[in-house]
Amino acid sequence: MNLLVCISHVPDTTSKIAFTDDHTEFDASGITFVMNPYDEFGLTKAMHLKESNGARITVINVGLSATESTLRKALAIGADEAIRINAEPTDAAYVAELIADYARDKNFDLIITGRESIDYNGGAVPGILSVHLNLPFVNACIGLDLNGDQATLVREIDGGKETLQGKLPLLIAGQKGLVEEKDLRIPAMRGIMMARKKPLTVIEPSEATKQTMVLNYDLPKEKEACTLIDPDQVDQLVELLHREAKVI
Amino acid sequence: MKVLVYAESWNGSFKKSTFEAIHYAAEVAKLMNAETVALSISGTEDHAQLGQYGAQIIKTIENAALETFDNQTYAEAIIAVADEMGADTIIISNTNNGKAIAPLVAAKRKAALISNVIELPESISPFTIKRKTFSSKAIAKYQTHSDKKVITITANAFGYAEGDSSASVESFDFTPQETTPSLTSLSVDSATGKIGLTEADLVVSAGRGLKGPENWGMVEELADALGAATACSKPVSDIGWRPHSEHVGQTGIAINPQLYIAVGISGAIQHLAGVNASKNIVVINTDPDAPFFKAADYGIVGDAFEVLPKLISAIKSHKASI
């Protein structure tokens, strides 16, 4: 089986977000970058498939050279090959088209992405990629079982879940549930050593179209000081929620 | 000119987020001097009610092939209506189904997709609009020069009001032509009777401070007394005290209800990212230095096991008095 796992390189979840140059650029100074948490679930799922069914795993990222640390981590976890498309991932339609141009003639049986990246949260790349490659698309995928080329999939819906049946090739956008948090793979020393010998190929971007641009960023408004209520006077809280906040 | 809004329904009735999307679309249409067209697929009997929120024309599709949700087919139906009506701007709610359709519609129409939108566009030409980024830790102003746009809006970010206007209801003849291999729905497992977290107005959430899953009865009782949805922190879902579907935060669900009550949650930055857009935050925690108090509107420093029973009875007597 031939698997493609799309990997984003994002600020660690504990990052404080700040901007430079008149709020037009993300300030990456002092920020630790990690593999997008949603993509970690996808990569671990790919490892499970590799171990149970036998598979070759290619990981791909659209980004500049700084993202190679995240691709090396994916190789250390167990991916066989990494591709970096040498372009700034500034727009979802652009990123999806670049990945599609790479993947089109590679005969991937399954493409796994995260449901969204935790930096731009567009949730757009997987769906757009599925259109370019003419693949069925399962978003918010929380379960996948394969029997030959028959797939049973579970996706999250508002207030529940839906089980679907499909046939490979497919594209899924995964999240927690695709594998459990406790099963997430981290690189072991042997994996890190082996990763050094695995191919990480840099390819130049194809001609792709950008649809959007970011003009500037803002931080959410800061809250005013919190009104503290005596734990023996919870009636006061109910009164405030009723009269002041007007929510009950 | 037309603005098309997808009127999502669930088990035969429209969702609250649908009314919000229609109201939003109508406001965008005003800015564009355009008409608002709502599309309902396998919806309810009562389509005309959508007029109250600002739809002027309601297109309905009833077709056996669309009785169960399929993102490919639904995207194709939305495109068919948009093409016929000449609608360049399409509004979709940021629900799970909405998120599964919007990128397909955008890619097939070669439209710009701007998701997680929280406000009306600041300008129509060039089209400039604010959306949430960095898991709600920041807001970004996006611009597109594309004539065709697909906008998904964050639930509860915009609100809606009922008006007294009415709409014409017209059926639309649609037969799927799609060539992409499709998926078949085997079963749907929905937590019936529960309030959906994303579109809930009030949310009661609890964390490790509750000490064990057996103590969630009082969280549910408080939620029931308020008519609220229940949620939890990441550690609580990771150790299996509560289902993944209740996890709010940076890698869970992002919410912005009118009221968020956090019990026994310290307020790590990852948790705040998913909830700090809530209009009012109440924090109940034994630790006066819990970071969550800095993000709260109201706080009680106290033991959940003592505070919650009192709060439940205070809410119940308040409800009985109004």
Boltz contact constraints between the chains, C-beta under 6 A:
constraints:
  - contact:
      token1: [A, 13]
      token2: [B, 250]
      max_distance: 6.0
  - contact:
      token1: [A, 13]
      token2: [B, 270]
      max_distance: 6.0
  - contact:
      token1: [A, 14]
      token2: [B, 269]
      max_distance: 6.0
  - contact:
      token1: [A, 17]
      token2: [B, 134]
      max_distance: 6.0
  - contact:
      token1: [A, 17]
      token2: [B, 137]
      max_distance: 6.0
  - contact:
      token1: [A, 17]
      token2: [B, 138]
      max_distance: 6.0
  - contact:
      token1: [A, 37]
      token2: [B, 251]
      max_distance: 6.0
  - contact:
      token1: [A, 118]
      token2: [B, 135]
      max_distance: 6.0
  - contact:
      token1: [A, 119]
      token2: [B, 134]
      max_distance: 6.0
  - contact:
      token1: [A, 120]
      token2: [B, 133]
      max_distance: 6.0
  - contact:
      token1: [A, 121]
      token2: [B, 116]
      max_distance: 6.0
  - contact:
      token1: [A, 122]
      token2: [B, 115]
      max_distance: 6.0
  - contact:
      token1: [A, 123]
      token2: [B, 99]
      max_distance: 6.0
  - contact:
      token1: [A, 123]
      token2: [B, 115]
      max_distance: 6.0
  - contact:
      token1: [A, 124]
      token2: [B, 103]
      max_distance: 6.0
  - contact:
      token1: [A, 124]
      token2: [B, 113]
      max_distance: 6.0
  - contact:
      token1: [A, 127]
      token2: [B, 103]
      max_distance: 6.0
  - contact:
      token1: [A, 127]
      token2: [B, 104]
      max_distance: 6.0
  - contact:
      token1: [A, 128]
      token2: [B, 103]
      max_distance: 6.0
  - contact:
      token1: [A, 128]
      token2: [B, 107]
      max_distance: 6.0
  - contact:
      token1: [A, 131]
      token2: [B, 104]
      max_distance: 6.0
  - contact:
      token1: [A, 131]
      token2: [B, 107]
      max_distance: 6.0
  - contact:
      token1: [A, 131]
      token2: [B, 108]
      max_distance: 6.0
  - contact:
      token1: [A, 134]
      token2: [B, 180]
      max_distance: 6.0
  - contact:
      token1: [A, 136]
      token2: [B, 181]
      max_distance: 6.0
  - contact:
      token1: [A, 136]
      token2: [B, 183]
      max_distance: 6.0
  - contact:
      token1: [A, 139]
      token2: [B, 99]
      max_distance: 6.0
  - contact:
      token1: [A, 139]
      token2: [B, 100]
      max_distance: 6.0
  - contact:
      token1: [A, 140]
      token2: [B, 96]
      max_distance: 6.0
  - contact:
      token1: [A, 156]
      token2: [B, 96]
      max_distance: 6.0
  - contact:
      token1: [A, 157]
      token2: [B, 96]
      max_distance: 6.0
  - contact:
      token1: [A, 158]
      token2: [B, 95]
      max_distance: 6.0
  - contact:
      token1: [A, 158]
      token2: [B, 96]
      max_distance: 6.0
  - contact:
      token1: [A, 158]
      token2: [B, 196]
      max_distance: 6.0
  - contact:
      token1: [A, 159]
      token2: [B, 190]
      max_distance: 6.0
  - contact:
      token1: [A, 159]
      token2: [B, 191]
      max_distance: 6.0
  - contact:
      token1: [A, 159]
      token2: [B, 196]
      max_distance: 6.0
  - contact:
      token1: [A, 160]
      token2: [B, 189]
      max_distance: 6.0
  - contact:
      token1: [A, 160]
      token2: [B, 190]
      max_distance: 6.0
  - contact:
      token1: [A, 160]
      token2: [B, 191]
      max_distance: 6.0
  - contact:
      token1: [A, 161]
      token2: [B, 189]
      max_distance: 6.0
  - contact:
      token1: [A, 162]
      token2: [B, 188]
      max_distance: 6.0
  - contact:
      token1: [A, 163]
      token2: [B, 186]
      max_distance: 6.0
  - contact:
      token1: [A, 163]
      token2: [B, 187]
      max_distance: 6.0
  - contact:
      token1: [A, 164]
      token2: [B, 183]
      max_distance: 6.0
  - contact:
      token1: [A, 164]
      token2: [B, 185]
      max_distance: 6.0
  - contact:
      token1: [A, 165]
      token2: [B, 184]
      max_distance: 6.0
  - contact:
      token1: [A, 165]
      token2: [B, 186]
      max_distance: 6.0
  - contact:
      token1: [A, 166]
      token2: [B, 183]
      max_distance: 6.0
  - contact:
      token1: [A, 176]
      token2: [B, 244]
      max_distance: 6.0
  - contact:
      token1: [A, 177]
      token2: [B, 244]
      max_distance: 6.0
  - contact:
      token1: [A, 181]
      token2: [B, 238]
      max_distance: 6.0
  - contact:
      token1: [A, 211]
      token2: [B, 112]
      max_distance: 6.0
  - contact:
      token1: [A, 211]
      token2: [B, 144]
      max_distance: 6.0
  - contact:
      token1: [A, 211]
      token2: [B, 146]
      max_distance: 6.0
  - contact:
      token1: [A, 212]
      token2: [B, 112]
      max_distance: 6.0
  - contact:
      token1: [A, 212]
      token2: [B, 142]
      max_distance: 6.0
  - contact:
      token1: [A, 212]
      token2: [B, 144]
      max_distance: 6.0
  - contact:
      token1: [A, 213]
      token2: [B, 143]
      max_distance: 6.0
  - contact:
      token1: [A, 214]
      token2: [B, 140]
      max_distance: 6.0
  - contact:
      token1: [A, 214]
      token2: [B, 142]
      max_distance: 6.0
  - contact:
      token1: [A, 215]
      token2: [B, 141]
      max_distance: 6.0
  - contact:
      token1: [A, 215]
      token2: [B, 143]
      max_distance: 6.0
  - contact:
      token1: [A, 216]
      token2: [B, 141]
      max_distance: 6.0
  - contact:
      token1: [A, 217]
      token2: [B, 138]
      max_distance: 6.0
  - contact:
      token1: [A, 217]
      token2: [B, 140]
      max_distance: 6.0
  - contact:
      token1: [A, 218]
      token2: [B, 139]
      max_distance: 6.0
  - contact:
      token1: [A, 219]
      token2: [B, 138]
      max_distance: 6.0
  - contact:
      token1: [A, 223]
      token2: [B, 295]
      max_distance: 6.0
  - contact:
      token1: [A, 226]
      token2: [B, 293]
      max_distance: 6.0
  - contact:
      token1: [A, 226]
      token2: [B, 296]
      max_distance: 6.0
  - contact:
      token1: [A, 226]
      token2: [B, 299]
      max_distance: 6.0
  - contact:
      token1: [A, 227]
      token2: [B, 298]
      max_distance: 6.0
  - contact:
      token1: [A, 228]
      token2: [B, 299]
      max_distance: 6.0
  - contact:
      token1: [A, 229]
      token2: [B, 300]
      max_distance: 6.0
  - contact:
      token1: [A, 231]
      token2: [B, 300]
      max_distance: 6.0
  - contact:
      token1: [A, 231]
      token2: [B, 302]
      max_distance: 6.0
  - contact:
      token1: [A, 231]
      token2: [B, 307]
      max_distance: 6.0
  - contact:
      token1: [A, 234]
      token2: [B, 310]
      max_distance: 6.0
  - contact:
      token1: [A, 234]
      token2: [B, 311]
      max_distance: 6.0
  - contact:
      token1: [A, 234]
      token2: [B, 314]
      max_distance: 6.0
  - contact:
      token1: [A, 235]
      token2: [B, 314]
      max_distance: 6.0
  - contact:
      token1: [A, 237]
      token2: [B, 298]
      max_distance: 6.0
  - contact:
      token1: [A, 238]
      token2: [B, 314]
      max_distance: 6.0
  - contact:
      token1: [A, 238]
      token2: [B, 318]
      max_distance: 6.0
  - contact:
      token1: [A, 245]
      token2: [B, 280]
      max_distance: 6.0
  - contact:
      token1: [A, 247]
      token2: [B, 258]
      max_distance: 6.0
  - contact:
      token1: [A, 247]
      token2: [B, 259]
      max_distance: 6.0
  - contact:
      token1: [A, 247]
      token2: [B, 280]
      max_distance: 6.0
